[in-house]
Amino acid sequence: GGKLKQTFQNLIRNGSFESYRPGGWENHNTTWGTDMDIITDSNTAKFDSKYLMVQDNSASLAKGMRYRIPMPDRVKGENITISVWVRSATGASTASIGYSYAASSTNAVKAKNIPLTTTWQNFTWTFPDIVSNITPIIIYLYYS
C-alpha cells in the first residue's frame, strides 16, 4: 500500500467534540468533569450543541488536551495544517496549539499562541514537513 494523497484529510476524529470524551484525546494536566468537560449549550457552541471547556486555574501548568495521530506514516514528508475554533468565556486571554514527535514528551516541542476574546475565532497553523523517522505525532491544545 502507498500513501493516501488527497488535498484534505481530517486526522483528528470527532474534532467537534460532539460525542463525550472523544476517542484519541487524552487529558493534559486536567481531570474530566473538574477542570475540563464537554458542555452542551447550543447558544454558546460554535457548531451544533457541544464544545470543550477547559478551566485553567494554574500559573505553573498548561491545561488542555492532546491527541495522538493514528498511523503517522501516512503523513510523513507532508505538511499538516491544524485548524481550531477558540474563544474565552472571560475576556482577553491566551491559548496555545502545538505538536511533538516524541512519545515521552510532556509538552509540545513547538507551539503557537492564540490570542483569545469572547468571540469565536478560527486559528490555523501549518507545521513543516513531517520527518520520516518519527513514530508518534501528538497535537496539543492548551489554555495558557
C-alpha positions in Angstrom: 0.0 0.0 0.0 1.0 3.5 -0.8 0.4 6.8 1.0 -3.1 8.4 0.7 -2.7 11.5 -1.4 -5.6 14.0 -1.1 -6.0 17.7 -0.5 -8.0 17.4 2.7 -7.8 14.6 5.3 -9.2 15.0 8.8 -6.6 13.3 11.0 -8.5 14.1 14.3 -11.6 12.1 14.8 -14.6 13.9 16.3 -12.7 17.2 16.4 -16.1 18.9 17.0 -16.4 17.2 20.5 -20.0 16.3 19.7 -19.5 12.9 21.5 -18.5 12.9 25.1 -14.8 12.1 25.8 -14.0 11.6 22.1 -11.6 8.8 21.3 -8.0 9.5 20.8 -8.0 12.6 23.0 -6.0 12.5 26.3 -6.1 14.8 29.3 -3.1 17.1 29.6 -2.8 18.3 33.3 -6.6 18.2 33.6 -9.3 16.0 35.0 -12.6 15.2 33.2 -15.5 16.8 35.0 -13.3 19.1 37.2 -11.3 21.5 35.1 -12.2 20.1 31.6 -15.5 18.9 30.2 -17.7 18.6 27.2 -20.5 21.2 27.7 -23.9 21.0 25.9 -25.2 24.5 25.2 -26.3 25.3 21.6 -26.3 29.1 22.5 -22.6 29.0 23.2 -21.2 26.2 21.0 -19.8 27.3 17.7 -21.2 24.3 15.8 -24.0 22.0 16.8 -24.6 22.0 20.5 -21.4 20.9 22.3 -17.9 22.4 23.0 -14.8 21.6 25.0 -14.4 23.7 28.2 -11.0 24.0 29.8 -10.6 25.9 33.1 -7.0 26.8 33.8 -6.5 28.0 37.3 -2.8 27.1 37.5 0.0 29.5 37.0 2.5 26.7 36.6 0.7 24.1 34.4 -0.7 24.4 30.9 -4.0 22.7 30.9 -5.8 21.2 28.0 -5.9 18.1 25.8 -3.6 16.2 23.4 -4.3 13.9 20.5 -2.0 11.2 19.2 -2.5 11.0 15.4 -3.1 7.4 14.4 -0.9 5.8 11.7 1.6 8.7 11.4 3.3 7.0 8.4 0.6 8.3 6.1 1.7 11.9 6.6 5.5 11.6 6.6 7.0 14.1 4.2 3.8 16.2 4.2 2.8 19.4 5.9 0.0 19.2 8.5 -2.4 22.1 9.0 -4.3 22.4 12.3 -7.5 24.5 12.3 -9.3 25.2 15.6 -12.2 27.4 16.7 -11.4 29.0 20.1 -12.8 31.7 22.4 -12.5 32.7 26.1 -15.5 32.9 28.4 -14.0 35.7 30.5 -12.3 38.1 28.1 -8.8 38.6 26.7 -6.5 35.7 27.4 -4.3 33.2 25.6 -4.4 29.6 24.4 -1.8 27.6 22.6 -1.7 25.0 19.9 1.4 22.8 19.5 2.9 19.5 18.5 5.5 17.0 19.5 7.1 14.0 17.8 8.3 12.2 21.0 6.2 9.7 22.8 7.8 10.7 26.1 7.1 14.4 25.6 5.1 16.0 28.4 4.5 19.2 26.4 4.6 20.4 22.9 8.1 21.0 21.4 6.7 23.7 19.1 3.7 25.9 20.0 1.9 29.0 18.8 -0.1 31.3 21.0 -3.7 32.1 20.1 -4.9 35.5 21.4 -8.5 34.9 22.7 -11.5 37.2 23.0 -15.1 36.3 23.9 -15.9 35.9 20.2 -15.3 32.5 18.4 -12.2 32.8 16.1 -10.7 30.3 13.7 -7.0 29.8 14.1 -4.9 27.8 11.7 -1.2 26.7 11.7 0.7 24.7 9.2 3.7 22.9 10.5 6.6 21.8 8.5 7.2 18.6 6.6 6.8 15.6 8.9 10.2 13.9 9.1 10.5 10.3 8.0 11.9 8.9 11.3 9.1 9.9 13.7 6.8 7.4 15.4 4.1 9.5 17.1 2.7 12.8 16.2 1.0 14.4 19.2 -1.2 17.6 18.8 -1.7 19.7 22.0 -4.4 22.3 22.7 -3.6 24.3 25.9 -5.2 27.1 27.8 -2.2 29.1 28.9 
